[in-house]
């Protein structure tokens, strides 16, 4: 199946200058765990709820004074909307990520594809196994 058919559409970029409190509130309000970060209509990073906690709050940074740019991941892995779902699964497995921004061929953000989206298509097997192996055991 094509990634375009599986992805979440109407995804909006968050500005890297946004403070962590506002980013966290947006994640809460939209019930999501990651936001694509954009500057001048270009994808420049991703920020996750884990980034906010591990790189921000746990590092004793005030959420109202620390920005998304301070905690975001800059090395963004992505896929194109016209690619096969297996390609997204392969990228997730290789880089041990659970979500990928989806770009059109003009490299503009058009959506996000998550492991759960791929699970509905059955393309998630190896990605789920490899990403899960990289995650710490919450029981430890």
SELUM-421085 format. One record per residue (C-alpha): residue in three letters; x, y, z; residue number from 0. Coordinates in nm, 4 decimals, padded with zeros to 6 digits, always signed. Layout:
N
{node ALA; {X; Y; Z}; NUM}
...
# end
This chain:
140
{node UNK; {+00.0000; +00.0000; +00.0000}; 0}
{node UNK; {+00.1091; +00.3581; -00.0681}; 1}
{node UNK; {+00.2182; +00.5776; +00.2264}; 2}
{node UNK; {-00.0249; +00.8490; +00.1156}; 3}
{node UNK; {-00.3121; +00.6108; +00.1889}; 4}
{node UNK; {-00.1896; +00.5359; +00.5431}; 5}
{node UNK; {-00.0519; +00.8660; +00.6715}; 6}
{node UNK; {-00.2149; +01.1257; +00.8913}; 7}
{node UNK; {-00.2779; +01.4302; +00.6760}; 8}
{node UNK; {-00.3184; +01.8000; +00.7639}; 9}
{node UNK; {-00.0088; +01.8045; +00.9826}; 10}
{node UNK; {+00.1194; +02.1470; +01.0839}; 11}
{node UNK; {+00.4746; +02.2486; +01.1589}; 12}
{node UNK; {+00.5705; +02.3989; +01.4933}; 13}
{node UNK; {+00.8134; +02.6904; +01.4958}; 14}
{node UNK; {+01.1520; +02.6111; +01.6547}; 15}
{node UNK; {+01.1235; +02.9266; +01.8672}; 16}
{node UNK; {+00.8100; +02.7995; +02.0431}; 17}
{node UNK; {+00.8637; +02.7410; +02.4134}; 18}
{node UNK; {+00.8344; +02.3869; +02.5514}; 19}
{node UNK; {+00.5230; +02.4644; +02.7538}; 20}
{node UNK; {+00.3333; +02.5650; +02.4386}; 21}
{node UNK; {+00.4644; +02.2606; +02.2482}; 22}
{node UNK; {+00.3624; +02.0265; +02.5310}; 23}
{node UNK; {+00.0188; +02.1873; +02.5520}; 24}
{node UNK; {-00.0282; +02.1408; +02.1780}; 25}
{node UNK; {+00.0711; +01.7739; +02.2059}; 26}
{node UNK; {-00.1759; +01.7296; +02.4907}; 27}
{node UNK; {-00.4579; +01.9099; +02.3102}; 28}
{node UNK; {-00.4031; +01.7188; +01.9861}; 29}
{node UNK; {-00.3300; +01.3884; +02.1662}; 30}
{node UNK; {-00.0029; +01.3346; +01.9803}; 31}
{node UNK; {+00.3523; +01.2485; +02.0845}; 32}
{node UNK; {+00.5567; +01.4245; +01.8171}; 33}
{node UNK; {+00.5539; +01.7461; +01.6201}; 34}
{node UNK; {+00.7415; +01.8269; +01.3002}; 35}
{node UNK; {+00.9491; +02.1423; +01.3390}; 36}
{node UNK; {+00.9617; +02.3861; +01.0499}; 37}
{node UNK; {+01.1246; +02.7101; +00.9577}; 38}
{node UNK; {+01.0517; +02.9074; +00.6403}; 39}
{node UNK; {+00.8122; +02.6332; +00.5251}; 40}
{node UNK; {+01.0850; +02.3668; +00.5490}; 41}
{node UNK; {+01.1125; +02.0704; +00.7825}; 42}
{node UNK; {+01.4137; +02.1231; +01.0115}; 43}
{node UNK; {+01.3529; +01.8707; +01.2891}; 44}
{node UNK; {+01.1150; +01.6726; +01.5051}; 45}
{node UNK; {+01.0286; +01.7198; +01.8696}; 46}
{node UNK; {+00.8745; +01.4425; +02.0753}; 47}
{node UNK; {+00.7215; +01.4285; +02.4191}; 48}
{node UNK; {+01.0301; +01.2323; +02.5202}; 49}
{node UNK; {+01.2594; +01.5117; +02.3901}; 50}
{node UNK; {+01.0721; +01.7624; +02.6052}; 51}
{node UNK; {+01.1076; +01.5464; +02.9147}; 52}
{node UNK; {+01.4600; +01.4058; +02.8668}; 53}
{node UNK; {+01.6347; +01.7054; +02.7109}; 54}
{node UNK; {+01.4267; +01.9782; +02.8704}; 55}
{node UNK; {+01.2563; +01.9079; +03.2010}; 56}
{node UNK; {+01.5022; +01.6422; +03.3240}; 57}
{node UNK; {+01.7885; +01.8782; +03.2427}; 58}
{node UNK; {+01.6284; +02.1343; +03.4746}; 59}
{node UNK; {+01.5273; +02.3693; +03.1935}; 60}
{node UNK; {+01.2212; +02.5857; +03.2546}; 61}
{node UNK; {+00.9511; +02.4868; +02.9998}; 62}
{node UNK; {+00.8453; +02.8472; +02.9536}; 63}
{node UNK; {+01.2017; +02.9600; +02.8802}; 64}
{node UNK; {+01.3429; +02.6662; +02.6817}; 65}
{node UNK; {+01.2506; +02.6407; +02.3121}; 66}
{node UNK; {+01.1700; +02.3556; +02.0782}; 67}
{node UNK; {+01.4997; +02.4264; +01.8997}; 68}
{node UNK; {+01.6858; +02.3523; +02.2263}; 69}
{node UNK; {+01.5510; +01.9969; +02.2522}; 70}
{node UNK; {+01.4460; +01.8876; +01.9020}; 71}
{node UNK; {+01.6124; +01.6174; +01.6969}; 72}
{node UNK; {+01.7679; +01.7723; +01.3884}; 73}
{node UNK; {+01.8567; +01.4579; +01.1941}; 74}
{node UNK; {+01.5150; +01.4004; +01.0421}; 75}
{node UNK; {+01.4374; +01.0754; +00.8667}; 76}
{node UNK; {+01.1443; +01.0902; +00.6288}; 77}
{node UNK; {+00.9682; +00.9174; +00.3442}; 78}
{node UNK; {+00.7811; +01.0359; +00.0374}; 79}
{node UNK; {+00.4048; +01.0108; +00.0045}; 80}
{node UNK; {+00.4260; +00.8126; -00.3208}; 81}
{node UNK; {+00.6484; +00.5389; -00.1742}; 82}
{node UNK; {+00.5362; +00.1959; -00.0667}; 83}
{node UNK; {+00.4549; +00.1363; +00.3018}; 84}
{node UNK; {+00.7396; -00.1133; +00.3207}; 85}
{node UNK; {+00.9835; +00.1719; +00.2549}; 86}
{node UNK; {+00.8552; +00.3590; +00.5627}; 87}
{node UNK; {+00.8837; +00.0408; +00.7668}; 88}
{node UNK; {+01.2420; -00.0087; +00.6490}; 89}
{node UNK; {+01.3386; +00.3500; +00.7425}; 90}
{node UNK; {+01.1774; +00.3125; +01.0865}; 91}
{node UNK; {+01.3609; -00.0145; +01.1463}; 92}
{node UNK; {+01.6962; +00.1171; +01.0278}; 93}
{node UNK; {+01.6829; +00.4342; +01.2382}; 94}
{node UNK; {+01.4755; +00.2981; +01.5282}; 95}
{node UNK; {+01.2009; +00.5603; +01.5110}; 96}
{node UNK; {+00.8255; +00.5210; +01.5529}; 97}
{node UNK; {+00.7074; +00.8089; +01.3366}; 98}
{node UNK; {+00.8190; +00.9589; +01.0066}; 99}
{node UNK; {+00.7318; +01.2878; +00.8435}; 100}
{node UNK; {+00.5929; +01.2356; +00.4957}; 101}
{node UNK; {+00.7031; +01.4741; +00.2211}; 102}
{node UNK; {+00.5882; +01.5330; -00.1326}; 103}
{node UNK; {+00.8483; +01.5395; -00.4092}; 104}
{node UNK; {+00.8886; +01.9170; -00.3617}; 105}
{node UNK; {+01.0059; +01.8273; -00.0068}; 106}
{node UNK; {+00.7051; +01.9895; +00.1594}; 107}
{node UNK; {+00.5461; +01.8232; +00.4613}; 108}
{node UNK; {+00.2174; +01.6555; +00.3731}; 109}
{node UNK; {+00.1707; +01.4140; +00.6630}; 110}
{node UNK; {+00.3083; +01.1822; +00.9303}; 111}
{node UNK; {+00.3133; +00.8044; +00.9198}; 112}
{node UNK; {+00.3363; +00.6145; +01.2470}; 113}
{node UNK; {+00.4082; +00.2549; +01.3270}; 114}
{node UNK; {+00.0384; +00.2128; +01.4131}; 115}
{node UNK; {-00.0521; +00.3234; +01.0590}; 116}
{node UNK; {+00.1818; +00.0611; +00.9145}; 117}
{node UNK; {+00.0404; -00.2050; +01.1477}; 118}
{node UNK; {-00.2981; -00.1604; +00.9828}; 119}
{node UNK; {-00.1292; -00.2380; +00.6513}; 120}
{node UNK; {+00.0774; -00.5275; +00.7865}; 121}
{node UNK; {+00.4067; -00.3607; +00.6854}; 122}
{node UNK; {+00.5346; -00.3122; +01.0371}; 123}
{node UNK; {+00.6962; -00.6467; +01.1283}; 124}
{node UNK; {+01.0707; -00.5807; +01.1233}; 125}
{node UNK; {+01.0355; -00.2141; +01.2174}; 126}
{node UNK; {+00.8389; -00.2943; +01.5314}; 127}
{node UNK; {+01.0850; -00.5609; +01.6362}; 128}
{node UNK; {+01.3933; -00.3430; +01.5807}; 129}
{node UNK; {+01.2485; -00.0297; +01.7403}; 130}
{node UNK; {+01.1205; -00.2273; +02.0385}; 131}
{node UNK; {+01.4617; -00.3845; +02.0918}; 132}
{node UNK; {+01.6167; -00.0376; +02.1181}; 133}
{node UNK; {+01.3696; +00.0824; +02.3816}; 134}
{node UNK; {+01.4538; +00.0445; +02.7505}; 135}
{node UNK; {+01.2437; -00.2057; +02.9423}; 136}
{node UNK; {+00.9947; +00.0024; +03.1477}; 137}
{node UNK; {+00.9912; -00.2701; +03.4123}; 138}
{node UNK; {+01.3643; -00.2344; +03.4787}; 139}
# end
